[in-house]
Each structure stands twice: as structure tokens, then as C-alpha cells.
Amino acid sequence: MPDERILHHGRVIDRYGAGVGDALVYVVHGTASTPEIAVKCDASGRFRLALPPGHFKIEARSMAGAIGATDFDVGTGDERIEIIIDQ
């Protein structure tokens, strides 16, 4: 059975909605295994993450060490992931 992964786009933002550049995004736990350890955001906080269907807790850590998290259900569509870091 092939390992089906869906590419998701997301953004790490601060409490004011500004992008948090160069943050690291990683899966803390989920209902399916994930090969990627972490992905780095671009300068405006955008990232891409390929995940199989399931439920995941995803965290982001800014370069200053602030952490934000979200729970995310991966379906068959390209839902957007938003993680808020309170810096």
C-alpha cells in the first residue's frame, strides 16, 4: 500500500498577524509516522509540510525560542495550517 502524503501550506505568525521568519516547524505527535523532523519557514513565516492522513500536533519555535502549537487533522484537501507564536 503506497504511503499517501498531502502537501500542506502554512504560516507561523505572531499575535498581531505578522509572519515569524526562519521559525522551525515540527510534528510533536500524530496518528501516523512522519519522516520529516523539521522544516524551516521562509522570511515571511511560510512553510510546506507533507503529511499522511491523520491527526497531528504541530509546533513552531522562533529563533528567539518562543513556541506555538496547533492540532491539525489531515484530510484529502490542501487545508492551510496556521501556528501562532506569542513572542
C-alpha atoms as an extended CHARMM CRD file, in Angstrom:
* protein
*
        87  EXT
         1         1  MET       CA              0.0000000000        0.0000000000        0.0000000000  PROA      1               0.0000000000
         2         2  PRO       CA              1.5860000000        3.3380000000       -1.0050000000  PROA      2               0.0000000000
         3         3  ASP       CA              2.3490000000        5.9230000000        1.6420000000  PROA      3               0.0000000000
         4         4  GLU       CA             -0.0180000000        8.7660000000        0.7110000000  PROA      4               0.0000000000
         5         5  ARG       CA              1.1550000000       12.2090000000        1.7680000000  PROA      5               0.0000000000
         6         6  ILE       CA             -0.5710000000       15.5140000000        1.2240000000  PROA      6               0.0000000000
         7         7  LEU       CA              1.4110000000       18.7160000000        0.8750000000  PROA      7               0.0000000000
         8         8  HSD       CA              0.0880000000       21.4120000000        3.1820000000  PROA      8               0.0000000000
         9         9  HSD       CA              0.9670000000       25.0790000000        3.2220000000  PROA      9               0.0000000000
        10        10  GLY       CA              1.1210000000       27.0370000000        6.4230000000  PROA      10              0.0000000000
        11        11  ARG       CA              2.3300000000       30.1370000000        8.1170000000  PROA      11              0.0000000000
        12        12  VAL       CA              3.8040000000       30.9030000000       11.5100000000  PROA      12              0.0000000000
        13        13  ILE       CA              2.5900000000       34.2660000000       12.8000000000  PROA      13              0.0000000000
        14        14  ASP       CA              2.8030000000       36.3460000000       15.9530000000  PROA      14              0.0000000000
        15        15  ARG       CA             -0.2400000000       37.5160000000       17.9210000000  PROA      15              0.0000000000
        16        16  TYR       CA             -0.5360000000       40.5660000000       15.6420000000  PROA      16              0.0000000000
        17        17  GLY       CA             -0.6130000000       38.5080000000       12.4310000000  PROA      17              0.0000000000
        18        18  ALA       CA              2.9320000000       39.2570000000       11.2870000000  PROA      18              0.0000000000
        19        19  GLY       CA              4.9600000000       36.3760000000        9.8470000000  PROA      19              0.0000000000
        20        20  VAL       CA              7.6690000000       34.8520000000       12.0490000000  PROA      20              0.0000000000
        21        21  GLY       CA             10.6090000000       34.3200000000        9.7060000000  PROA      21              0.0000000000
        22        22  ASP       CA             13.0230000000       31.3880000000        9.9680000000  PROA      22              0.0000000000
        23        23  ALA       CA             10.9300000000       29.5590000000       12.6000000000  PROA      23              0.0000000000
        24        24  LEU       CA             11.2390000000       25.7710000000       12.7720000000  PROA      24              0.0000000000
        25        25  VAL       CA              8.0340000000       23.7340000000       12.3580000000  PROA      25              0.0000000000
        26        26  TYR       CA              7.8860000000       20.1200000000       13.5290000000  PROA      26              0.0000000000
        27        27  VAL       CA              5.3990000000       17.3550000000       14.3040000000  PROA      27              0.0000000000
        28        28  VAL       CA              5.2440000000       16.6020000000       18.0450000000  PROA      28              0.0000000000
        29        29  HSD       CA              2.9830000000       13.5730000000       17.6890000000  PROA      29              0.0000000000
        30        30  GLY       CA              0.4220000000       12.1230000000       15.3360000000  PROA      30              0.0000000000
        31        31  THR       CA             -1.6550000000        9.1270000000       14.3790000000  PROA      31              0.0000000000
        32        32  ALA       CA              0.7380000000        8.2900000000       11.5160000000  PROA      32              0.0000000000
        33        33  SER       CA              4.5070000000        8.3710000000       11.2020000000  PROA      33              0.0000000000
        34        34  THR       CA              6.2280000000       11.3470000000        9.5790000000  PROA      34              0.0000000000
        35        35  PRO       CA              9.7020000000       11.2050000000        8.0340000000  PROA      35              0.0000000000
        36        36  GLU       CA             10.4240000000       14.9330000000        8.2570000000  PROA      36              0.0000000000
        37        37  ILE       CA             11.9880000000       16.0360000000       11.5190000000  PROA      37              0.0000000000
        38        38  ALA       CA             11.5150000000       19.7760000000       10.9650000000  PROA      38              0.0000000000
        39        39  VAL       CA             11.0420000000       22.3280000000        8.2240000000  PROA      39              0.0000000000
        40        40  LYS       CA             12.2470000000       25.9170000000        8.2700000000  PROA      40              0.0000000000
        41        41  CYS       CA              9.9360000000       28.8170000000        7.4420000000  PROA      41              0.0000000000
        42        42  ASP       CA             10.8920000000       31.4270000000        4.8910000000  PROA      42              0.0000000000
        43        43  ALA       CA             11.4360000000       35.0790000000        5.8530000000  PROA      43              0.0000000000
        44        44  SER       CA              7.6640000000       35.7410000000        5.9950000000  PROA      44              0.0000000000
        45        45  GLY       CA              6.8300000000       32.6760000000        8.1250000000  PROA      45              0.0000000000
        46        46  ARG       CA              5.5320000000       30.4420000000        5.3080000000  PROA      46              0.0000000000
        47        47  PHE       CA              6.2630000000       26.7130000000        5.1980000000  PROA      47              0.0000000000
        48        48  ARG       CA              5.2680000000       23.4850000000        3.4280000000  PROA      48              0.0000000000
        49        49  LEU       CA              4.8160000000       20.1740000000        5.1940000000  PROA      49              0.0000000000
        50        50  ALA       CA              3.9010000000       16.7960000000        3.6530000000  PROA      50              0.0000000000
        51        51  LEU       CA              1.7400000000       14.7130000000        5.9870000000  PROA      51              0.0000000000
        52        52  PRO       CA             -0.2580000000       11.4910000000        5.6350000000  PROA      52              0.0000000000
        53        53  PRO       CA             -3.9490000000       11.4770000000        6.6020000000  PROA      53              0.0000000000
        54        54  GLY       CA             -4.3990000000       11.5740000000       10.3870000000  PROA      54              0.0000000000
        55        55  HSD       CA             -4.3750000000       13.8510000000       13.4270000000  PROA      55              0.0000000000
        56        56  PHE       CA             -1.2000000000       15.7320000000       14.3740000000  PROA      56              0.0000000000
        57        57  LYS       CA              0.1110000000       18.1860000000       16.9390000000  PROA      57              0.0000000000
        58        58  ILE       CA              2.4580000000       20.6070000000       15.2080000000  PROA      58              0.0000000000
        59        59  GLU       CA              4.7300000000       23.0860000000       16.9670000000  PROA      59              0.0000000000
        60        60  ALA       CA              6.7650000000       26.0310000000       15.7750000000  PROA      60              0.0000000000
        61        61  ARG       CA              9.7730000000       27.5730000000       17.5010000000  PROA      61              0.0000000000
        62        62  SER       CA             11.0280000000       31.0510000000       16.6700000000  PROA      62              0.0000000000
        63        63  MET       CA             14.7270000000       31.9030000000       16.5250000000  PROA      63              0.0000000000
        64        64  ALA       CA             14.2140000000       33.6550000000       19.8930000000  PROA      64              0.0000000000
        65        65  GLY       CA             12.9160000000       30.3990000000       21.4250000000  PROA      65              0.0000000000
        66        66  ALA       CA              9.1830000000       31.2260000000       21.6190000000  PROA      66              0.0000000000
        67        67  ILE       CA              6.8890000000       28.2680000000       20.9150000000  PROA      67              0.0000000000
        68        68  GLY       CA              3.4110000000       27.9780000000       19.4310000000  PROA      68              0.0000000000
        69        69  ALA       CA              1.3660000000       24.8710000000       18.6330000000  PROA      69              0.0000000000
        70        70  THR       CA             -1.7570000000       23.6800000000       16.8840000000  PROA      70              0.0000000000
        71        71  ASP       CA             -3.6590000000       20.4230000000       16.4780000000  PROA      71              0.0000000000
        72        72  PHE       CA             -4.3920000000       19.5710000000       12.8710000000  PROA      72              0.0000000000
        73        73  ASP       CA             -6.5000000000       16.9450000000       11.0860000000  PROA      73              0.0000000000
        74        74  VAL       CA             -5.1200000000       15.9890000000        7.6850000000  PROA      74              0.0000000000
        75        75  GLY       CA             -7.8320000000       15.0750000000        5.2140000000  PROA      75              0.0000000000
        76        76  THR       CA             -7.6900000000       14.8560000000        1.4560000000  PROA      76              0.0000000000
        77        77  GLY       CA             -7.6310000000       18.5840000000        0.7220000000  PROA      77              0.0000000000
        78        78  ASP       CA             -4.9580000000       21.2330000000        0.9820000000  PROA      78              0.0000000000
        79        79  GLU       CA             -6.0030000000       22.8760000000        4.2250000000  PROA      79              0.0000000000
        80        80  ARG       CA             -3.8400000000       25.7220000000        5.4780000000  PROA      80              0.0000000000
        81        81  ILE       CA             -2.0070000000       25.3800000000        8.7760000000  PROA      81              0.0000000000
        82        82  GLU       CA             -1.6320000000       28.4610000000       10.9850000000  PROA      82              0.0000000000
        83        83  ILE       CA              0.5810000000       28.4510000000       14.0720000000  PROA      83              0.0000000000
        84        84  ILE       CA              0.5910000000       31.4590000000       16.4090000000  PROA      84              0.0000000000
        85        85  ILE       CA              3.7120000000       32.1920000000       18.4410000000  PROA      85              0.0000000000
        86        86  ASP       CA              3.2750000000       34.6550000000       21.3070000000  PROA      86              0.0000000000
        87        87  GLN       CA              6.6080000000       36.4640000000       21.2650000000  PROA      87              0.0000000000
